[in-house]
Amino acid sequence: MTVDICLIIVFLALFLGAVVLVAFIALTASIRRQDRRMSLAGGPRTSLDGATRRLVGVHVRHCHDTAPGFHDVRR
């Protein structure tokens, strides 16, 4: 009985470790792809890119010429 519980715990730990490893590899690949494309200025292209930006905390701010209080510093 105790051997069965130990095996279940070991298999569960291995499964969760594999899930974390796959998620880490996917996020790392997404970060490298966005950095290589230099695509952080626009919106995310795929849902994985969007999830990566949300997890890492990268947000894009857009300045519009019609925004109140906007001053053109390139005069």
C-alpha positions in Angstrom: 0.0 0.0 0.0 2.7 2.5 0.9 4.7 1.6 -2.2 1.7 2.4 -4.4 1.3 5.9 -2.7 5.1 6.5 -3.2 4.9 5.6 -6.9 1.9 7.9 -7.4 3.7 10.8 -5.8 6.8 10.1 -7.9 4.9 9.9 -11.1 2.9 13.0 -10.2 6.1 14.9 -9.5 7.6 13.8 -12.8 4.5 14.8 -14.7 4.3 18.2 -13.1 8.1 18.7 -13.7 7.6 17.8 -17.4 4.7 20.3 -17.7 6.8 23.1 -16.2 9.7 22.3 -18.4 7.6 22.3 -21.6 6.0 25.6 -20.5 9.4 27.1 -19.9 10.7 26.0 -23.2 7.7 27.4 -25.0 8.0 30.8 -23.3 11.7 30.9 -24.0 11.2 30.2 -27.7 8.5 32.9 -27.8 10.7 35.5 -26.2 13.6 34.7 -28.6 11.2 34.8 -31.6 9.8 38.2 -30.6 13.3 39.6 -29.8 14.7 38.3 -33.2 11.8 39.9 -35.1 12.0 43.1 -33.0 8.3 43.0 -32.8 7.7 44.4 -29.4 6.5 47.7 -30.7 3.3 46.2 -32.1 0.7 43.8 -30.8 1.4 40.1 -30.2 1.1 38.0 -33.4 0.0 34.7 -31.8 -1.7 33.7 -28.6 1.5 32.3 -27.3 3.2 35.7 -27.8 0.3 37.3 -25.9 0.6 34.9 -23.1 4.3 35.4 -22.9 4.0 39.1 -22.8 1.4 38.9 -20.0 3.5 36.5 -18.0 6.7 38.5 -18.4 4.9 41.9 -17.9 5.7 43.5 -21.3 3.1 46.1 -22.3 3.1 48.4 -25.3 2.0 52.0 -25.0 1.0 53.9 -28.1 1.2 57.7 -28.3 -1.3 59.2 -30.7 -1.0 62.7 -32.1 -4.6 63.4 -31.1 -4.1 62.5 -27.5 -4.7 65.3 -25.0 -1.5 66.8 -23.6 0.6 65.3 -26.4 3.6 67.5 -27.2 5.8 66.9 -30.2 9.4 67.0 -29.0 10.9 66.7 -32.5 10.3 70.3 -33.5 
